């Protein structure tokens, strides 16, 4: 009769390893630099996190040309994954929902010099050094990309249809070859940042011809409507949805000062709250993504601190589906937990021998 008690006790014990969400400031709380420009890189344009928020991947300029770099959250070491040709102008990246593969949106790559500018590439997130071209996306000039599972992983990207030049949003299933139009043409002008809800609604940051004003467009059931207008954004712009999909996070610039601001837009009532803590003096707000399984975010400023910085927001956010992201002190918490669990198990075993259970 002791075994059910043991299972319940372990469930309760393991839950305490994850820090409780700070409801008063979610989805944006603690902001920490994950990687700052150095001899390894500069000018970060976009960044994404592994599904559990432990690893950051980002686009930057290296001595070998534009490339993709990575760092473990909480570590200062930056590693170059790939750089130089065939990459020409990478502007966005995201990771598959299982964390195994990166998709990179390059707006100008043309490896075969065939006049089809831009395409998606894939890269092994575990450290592969070979880029694989998604050939069916050649000529789309992709500028922003995000991935969400809809039965299978769907790769949504913002770009231009090579057959008619129309800007819009497109998608392709991971590992497939058919590109599907989500929406294109008016009112799109220059879409870049993109976020997708689980129900299929798409949010896109679209910049005007003058690059001074921007808006967030919503695509629902094939219909495109303005959601937020009169914005100023950096380029490429960044969007992300909170894990509960109640808040849209917008990487932007203050209209009056041209300084960085990240807006928290509540979808239910249109309330928009600015976040500027630690970033309000910067001027090159860029890409933004959320970890697939946590309210942890990664955000890039292309010129912060003299060359660009990648920041992680909420590095200790609770991971949905078990485990915790690599917040400060996490290894100590887990070590103490395992010791306590072991002691509890031995105590129950001794009790079982005494009672004959």
Secondary structure, 3 states (H helix, E strand, C coil): CHHHHHHHHHHHHHHCCCCCCCCCCCCCCCEEEEEECCCCCECCCCEEECCCCCEEEEEEEECCEEEEEEEECCCCCCEEEEECCCCCCEEEEEECCCCCEEEEEECCCCCCCCCCCCEEEEEECCCCCCCEEEHHHCCCCCCEEEEEECCCEEEEEEEECCCCCCEEEEEEECCCCCCEEEEECCCCCEEEEEEECCCCCEEEEEECCCCCCEEEEEEECCEEEEEEEEEECCCCCEEEECCCCCEEEEEEECCCCCCEEEEEEECCCCCEEEECCCCCCCCCEEEEEECCCECCEEEEECCHHHHCEEEEECCCCEECCCCECCCCCHHHHHHHHHHHHHHHHHHHHHHHHHHCC
